[in-house]
């Protein structure tokens, strides 16, 4: 019962953080198993890797599933078709959690443009959750993506 409540909470949170009024439902875990990969840009910073680790740990505590962290290169040839990620490599999951700025996040239209210090972007798409915040553009506060992850989790 506790697990089912936690899993429902994850789906509800993802549905809450929706984009442009569209109700997107994105299942990150089901029956105690992860249903998403955590994806970082190729050659991520130490801070991005640590932030992804924090998210993986929080999600495991909530739903019991192991969330694998990979870079975009692990997905093979990746395309975005109708706001959906299509990867040539066969991941064992249906969905993707993109952490920080990356080529894939940009292809989905998710950027830090217009976000100031402390601003975050949390966006759901048909098979992706994007969590990012400004880092390079605000040298005085380089924890934007960490703020997005902790706001979500």
VENDA-V334919 format. One record per pair of residues at least 24 apart in sequence whose C-alpha atoms are under 10 Angstrom apart, sorted by sequence separation. I is the first residue (numbers start at 1). J is the second residue. D is the distance in Angstrom with one decimal. If there is no record, write none. Layout:
# VENDA-V334919
((I;J;D) (I;J;D))
This chain:
# VENDA-V334919
((7;31;8.1) (80;104;8.0) (83;107;8.6) (84;108;8.0) (98;122;10.0) (105;129;9.5) (112;136;9.9) (113;137;9.3) (117;141;6.4) (118;142;9.0) (119;143;9.9) (120;144;6.4) (121;145;8.5) (7;32;8.1) (34;59;8.7) (68;93;10.0) (78;103;10.0) (79;104;8.3) (80;105;9.8) (83;108;6.0) (98;123;9.8) (105;130;6.9) (112;137;8.7) (116;141;9.8) (117;142;8.4) (118;143;7.7) (119;144;6.6) (120;145;7.0) (4;30;8.9) (6;32;9.9) (7;33;10.0) (34;60;8.3) (67;93;10.0) (72;98;9.3) (78;104;8.0) (81;107;9.7) (82;108;9.2) (83;109;8.7) (104;130;9.8) (105;131;9.1) (117;143;8.9) (118;144;5.8) (119;145;9.0) (120;146;9.0) (121;147;9.5) (122;148;6.7) (3;30;9.8) (4;31;7.9) (33;60;9.0) (44;71;7.9) (71;98;9.6) (80;107;6.7) (81;108;9.2) (97;124;9.3) (105;132;9.0) (117;144;7.2) (118;145;9.1) (120;147;6.7) (121;148;6.5) (122;149;8.5) (3;31;8.3) (4;32;8.7) (32;60;8.9) (42;70;8.9) (43;71;7.6) (69;97;9.3) (70;98;9.9) (71;99;10.0) (79;107;8.3) (80;108;6.9) (116;144;9.1) (118;146;9.7) (119;147;8.0) (120;148;5.0) (121;149;9.6) (3;32;7.5) (34;63;8.1) (36;65;9.8) (37;66;9.5) (38;67;6.6) (39;68;8.5) (40;69;7.4) (41;70;8.6) (42;71;5.2) (43;72;9.3) (69;98;9.9) (79;108;9.7) (96;125;9.7) (101;130;9.1) (115;144;9.3) (118;147;7.0) (119;148;8.0) (120;149;8.8) (122;151;8.8) (29;59;8.6) (32;62;9.4) (33;63;7.5) (34;64;8.0) (35;65;8.4) (36;66;9.5) (37;67;6.1) (38;68;6.0) (39;69;5.9) (40;70;6.2) (41;71;5.4) (42;72;5.7) (43;73;9.6) (67;97;9.7) (69;99;9.8) (72;102;8.3) (95;125;9.7) (96;126;9.8) (97;127;8.7) (98;128;7.1) (99;129;8.6) (100;130;7.7) (101;131;8.6) (102;132;9.5) (118;148;8.8) (121;151;9.9) (122;152;7.5) (28;59;8.8) (29;60;9.4) (32;63;5.6) (33;64;6.7) (34;65;4.7) (35;66;9.3) (36;67;6.8) (37;68;5.5) (38;69;4.7) (39;70;5.1) (40;71;4.6) (41;72;5.5) (42;73;6.4) (71;102;9.8) (72;103;8.4) (95;126;8.5) (96;127;6.3) (97;128;5.6) (98;129;6.1) (99;130;6.3) (100;131;6.1) (101;132;6.3) (120;151;8.4) (121;152;9.9) (31;63;8.2) (32;64;5.1) (33;65;4.2) (34;66;5.8) (35;67;8.1) (36;68;8.0) (37;69;6.2) (38;70;6.2) (39;71;5.3) (40;72;6.2) (41;73;8.1) (42;74;9.0) (72;104;7.5) (95;127;4.7) (96;128;4.6) (97;129;4.7) (98;130;4.7) (99;131;5.2) (100;132;4.4) (101;133;7.9) (112;144;9.3) (120;152;9.8) (29;62;9.6) (30;63;8.1) (31;64;8.8) (32;65;5.2) (33;66;6.9) (34;67;5.8) (35;68;10.0) (36;69;9.6) (37;70;7.1) (38;71;8.3) (39;72;6.2) (40;73;9.2) (94;127;6.9) (95;128;5.6) (96;129;6.3) (97;130;5.9) (98;131;6.1) (99;132;6.0) (100;133;6.8) (101;134;8.4) (112;145;9.8) (29;63;6.7) (30;64;9.6) (31;65;8.6) (32;66;8.9) (33;67;8.6) (34;68;8.5) (37;71;9.7) (38;72;9.7) (39;73;9.4) (40;74;9.9) (94;128;9.0) (95;129;8.1) (96;130;8.4) (97;131;7.5) (98;132;8.1) (99;133;9.3) (100;134;8.5) (101;135;9.1) (28;63;9.2) (29;64;8.6) (30;65;8.4) (39;74;8.9) (100;135;8.9) (29;65;6.9) (39;75;8.9) (28;65;9.4) (29;66;9.4) (29;67;9.1) (37;75;9.8) (28;67;9.2) (85;125;9.2) (84;125;7.0) (85;126;8.4) (86;127;9.3) (55;97;9.7) (83;125;6.5) (84;126;5.7) (85;127;6.7) (82;125;9.7) (83;126;6.7) (84;127;5.8) (85;128;7.3) (55;99;9.3) (82;126;8.7) (83;127;8.3) (84;128;7.3) (100;144;8.5) (101;145;8.4) (52;97;9.4) (83;128;8.8) (100;145;5.5) (52;98;9.2) (99;145;7.1) (100;146;8.6) (52;99;6.7) (99;146;8.9) (51;99;8.1) (52;100;9.2) (100;148;8.8) (10;59;8.5) (51;100;9.3) (99;148;8.8) (100;149;9.3) (49;99;9.0) (99;149;7.9) (48;99;7.3) (49;100;10.0) (7;59;9.6) (10;62;8.0) (48;100;7.0) (6;59;9.7) (9;62;8.8) (10;63;8.2) (48;101;9.7) (9;63;9.4) (37;91;7.9) (6;61;9.3) (7;62;7.2) (8;63;9.4) (36;91;9.0) (37;92;8.5) (44;99;9.8) (45;100;10.0) (6;62;5.7) (7;63;5.7) (36;92;8.3) (37;93;6.7) (44;100;9.0) (5;62;9.4) (6;63;6.0) (7;64;9.2) (35;92;8.0) (36;93;5.2) (37;94;8.3) (38;95;9.0) (39;96;6.7) (40;97;8.7) (41;98;8.4) (44;101;9.6) (3;61;9.9) (4;62;10.0) (5;63;9.1) (6;64;9.4) (34;92;9.4) (35;93;4.9) (36;94;6.1) (37;95;6.5) (38;96;6.0) (39;97;5.9) (40;98;6.2) (41;99;7.9) (44;102;9.2) (3;62;7.6) (4;63;8.2) (34;93;7.5) (35;94;6.0) (36;95;4.4) (37;96;4.9) (38;97;4.6) (39;98;4.9) (40;99;5.5) (41;100;7.6) (2;62;9.5) (3;63;6.2) (33;93;9.9) (34;94;9.6) (35;95;6.2) (36;96;4.9) (37;97;6.0) (38;98;6.0) (39;99;6.2) (40;100;6.9) (41;101;7.2) (42;102;8.0) (2;63;9.3) (3;64;7.9) (34;95;9.4) (35;96;8.3) (36;97;6.5) (37;98;8.4) (38;99;7.1) (39;100;8.9) (40;101;8.3) (41;102;5.0) (42;103;9.1) (36;98;10.0) (40;102;7.2) (41;103;7.1) (39;102;9.2) (40;103;9.8) (41;104;8.0) (29;93;9.6) (40;104;9.3) (41;105;9.0) (28;93;9.2) (39;104;9.2) (40;105;9.7) (28;94;8.7) (29;95;9.6) (39;105;9.8) (27;94;8.8) (28;95;6.9) (26;94;9.6) (27;95;7.6) (28;96;8.3) (26;95;7.6) (28;97;8.5) (26;96;9.5) (38;128;9.8) (36;127;8.9) (37;128;9.5) (38;129;9.3) (39;130;9.6) (55;146;9.2) (58;149;9.8) (62;153;9.3) (36;128;8.5) (38;130;9.9) (51;143;9.4) (54;146;8.9) (58;150;9.3) (36;129;9.4) (52;145;9.5) (51;145;7.6) (52;146;8.6) (55;149;6.5) (59;153;7.5) (47;142;9.1) (48;143;9.2) (51;146;5.7) (54;149;8.2) (55;150;7.7) (58;153;6.6) (47;143;8.1) (50;146;8.8) (51;147;9.2) (54;150;8.4) (57;153;9.9) (48;145;7.5) (51;148;9.6) (52;149;8.1) (55;152;8.9) (56;153;9.7) (26;124;7.3) (47;145;9.0) (48;146;7.7) (51;149;7.2) (55;153;6.8) (24;123;9.4) (25;124;8.0) (26;125;7.8) (28;127;9.5) (47;146;8.1) (51;150;8.7) (54;153;9.1) (24;124;6.3) (25;125;8.4) (26;126;6.9) (27;127;8.6) (28;128;9.3) (23;124;8.8) (24;125;6.4) (25;126;7.5) (26;127;6.4) (27;128;9.6) (28;129;9.1) (19;121;9.9) (22;124;9.2) (23;125;9.4) (24;126;6.5) (25;127;8.8) (26;128;7.4) (27;129;9.9) (19;122;8.4) (20;123;9.3) (22;125;9.2) (23;126;9.9) (24;127;9.0) (25;128;10.0) (26;129;7.8) (17;121;9.4) (18;122;7.8) (19;123;5.7) (20;124;9.9) (24;128;9.8) (17;122;6.2) (18;123;5.8) (19;124;6.3) (24;129;10.0) (16;122;9.9) (17;123;6.2) (18;124;5.4) (19;125;7.7) (16;123;9.7) (17;124;6.6) (18;125;8.0) (14;122;9.0) (15;123;9.6) (16;124;9.1) (14;123;8.5) (15;124;7.6) (14;124;6.8) (14;125;9.8) (18;129;9.5) (17;129;9.1) (14;128;9.9) (14;129;7.7) (17;152;8.4) (14;152;8.4) (13;152;7.6) (13;153;8.8) (10;152;9.6) (10;153;8.9))
